[in-house]
Amino acid sequence: MILVLASLTVSAQKKGETIVTIGNEKISREEFEANYKKNNSNVLDKKDLKTPAEYLDLYIKFKLKVLEAERLGYDTVRSYREELEGYRRELAKPYLTDVSYNEEMVKTAYYRTVNERKASHLLIRVTPEAAPADTLAAWNKINDIRNQILAGADFNEMASKYSEDPSAAQNKGLLGYFSAFQMVYPFEDMTYRTPVGQVSPIIRTRFGYHIIKVHDERPAAGEIKVAHIMKMFPQQASEETIAKLKLAADSIYQKALSGADFAELAKKYSDDKQSSTDGGVMNWFTPNNMVPSFAEAAFALKNDGDISPVIRTPYGWHIIKRLERRTTQPFEKVKADLEAKIKQNPQISKHSDEVFDRKLRTEYNLKINDPNFNKYLEWAADTANWKKQTAEDPVQKLQLVTFADQKLATGAFTNYLQKLNFRPQVNQTEAQLKNQFDKFINQELLRYENTQLERKHPDFARIYQEYHDGILLFNISKDKIWDVATTDTVRLQNYFDHCTKKYYWNERFKGWIIKANDLYTRANIESLLNESKATQKEEFTDLFNTPTDIKIQITDVICEKGENPIVDYFIWNGPKPSDFDETTTFVHGKIVKNEVKGLKDAWGLYSTDFQEQIEKEWIESLQKKYPVVINRKVLEKIQAVE
């Protein structure tokens, strides 16, 4: 919820009707309604839509936490201020330059969005700051490799051998399919300009020199929504464990093919707990933002409702059911988004600092006091003056520049030069100073413009405030809720001891898997079990095994249905495991139902419940500290998003 709630903006001036008062903070209807609509207009699932009343409840809780964070001084912590300032610098960049783009650029970006290309590349690294000799050496090296490829050498083998991209050792330079905005722009542009089947000219990016081979172009696959059932690989799982999980997945797959409800199978068997509670349903994805092997299997499904065979990814075995697929959006629907991406990418857009500088000079009515600047030039021409300069020198107090409400004296320009360690050169002082003066004016205009962004650009103010509040919310929630629930083991244990137990094991088998060397030994074991002459595992192993002759192997097992193929076979009539001898191997034990999970077994679940209790108690205390008054009449005027 933090990422969603972080977009609840606090405006400096509250206007119009007040919808809620929190402590001394009055929130206007306009502010709340704008944020309510924003955060409910792009939800993936309609069931996640909130009514105005539901959203107001979330808003109030969010606001209480932010107010408390500010009261406690979280916004004065150095790390917080540095993070916020760093974000502001990045956010401000597109607003502090002149960006121009045309319809052709947008249409080109759209074409590259709806048509993806498959390519390989070979990289020879060279940094932008490299010496000319190093740059030339890198170019000569990649040019020689390219000539060998053009003469018939296999591109991917050459990439495996020579490319300085670390991944080339595994993928031989193959990047797969990609589309617009997924690579640095010079690389993307050359990929789409190179004919399919051909090798590109040499291009340079910030990483070095590249050559690209374009293998294919196809319409972008669009997006797909699926449900899946996953049997997850434990860390450092053995091949034996992986094979057992495959058997379990195969069993579930057969149930799905036989008509069992896929959502219920996911809830019961899937190890992906994030999606299993929703019947295995995942968010929409494209081939480029999903594990390749998973995406390939998903997009191979032809129709809604089709179910894939069991497939393997680095994370486990999966069964995938296609729910819905949609193609790329029409141009007019994505045009604004493409324009925004072009504007924010300096490699695509045509920036003009000079144009922006002229624009600001006009907008803020910049005026230069030429007589005073000439006096400064005369003063600076005398190197003796330059060496003994002081802030008290009258020439440093001359008014030099005015714009907006700013007045800059010559001393400000001198300070700028000192920070650059500027030293005038004989017979070049005037030209040097005029050049630096233009840069000084540009710097001061940008500095001032930066202070006006919130006033001039409401979207900037909103996004900046979102981040401001989001960091505060994260930091205080970490201290007051999350860290408490994960580190205070005494309180968590006390919570568990006194809470209502609600997490239970499914039906489980508890007992042994017994493997005998021969039928005679098995018969003896079963006889002893029937006569109850031995009840402990050690008694059996002592009776039948010697240090030099192991006749039986007994393995303790506690498992639910689907977790152990041998137990499934004997207890739940599952399929017979491959390479399994049922004449010498059998199970002994019982089925146990409705066992409560202990804290260790359900730590994550009880920890989450504990967090919710901590948060509830904290919110109640904040409501006492900051009384909440809701204007119900204003709330009723807000129309729900549908």
Buried (B, 14 or more C-beta within 10 A) or exposed (E): EEEBBBBBBBBEEBEEBBBBBBBEBBBBBBBBBBBBBBBBEEEEEEEEBBBBEEBBBBBBBBBBBBBBBBEBEBBEBEEBEEBBEEBBEEBBEBBBBBBEBEEEBBEBBBEBBBBBBBBBBBBBEBEEEBEEEEBEEBBEBBBEBBEBBEEEEEBBEBBBBBBBBEEBEEBBBBBBBBBBBBBEBBBBBBBBEBEEEEBBEBBBBEBBBBBBBBBEBEEBBBBBBBBBBBBBBEEEBEEEEBBBBBBBBBBBBEBBEEEEEBBEBBBBBBBBEEBBEBBBBBEBBBBBEBBEBBBEBBBEBEEEEBBBEBBBBEBBBBBBBBBEBEEBBEBEEBBEEBBEBBBEBEEBBEBBEEBBBEBBBEBBEBEBBEEBBEBBBEBBBEEEEBEEBEEEBEBBEBEBBBBBEBEBBBBBBBEBBEEEEBEBEEEEBBEBBEEBBEEBBBEBBBEBBBEBBBEEBEEBBBBBBBBBBBBBBBBBBEEBBBEBBBEBEEBBEEBBEEEEEEBEBEBBBEBBBBBBBEEEBBEBBBEBBEEEEBEEBEEBBEBBBEEEEEBBBBEEBBBBBBBBBBBBBBBBEBEEBEEEEEEBBBBBBEEEEEBEBEBEEBBEBBBEBBBEBBBEEBEEEBBEEBEBEBBEEBBEEBEBBE
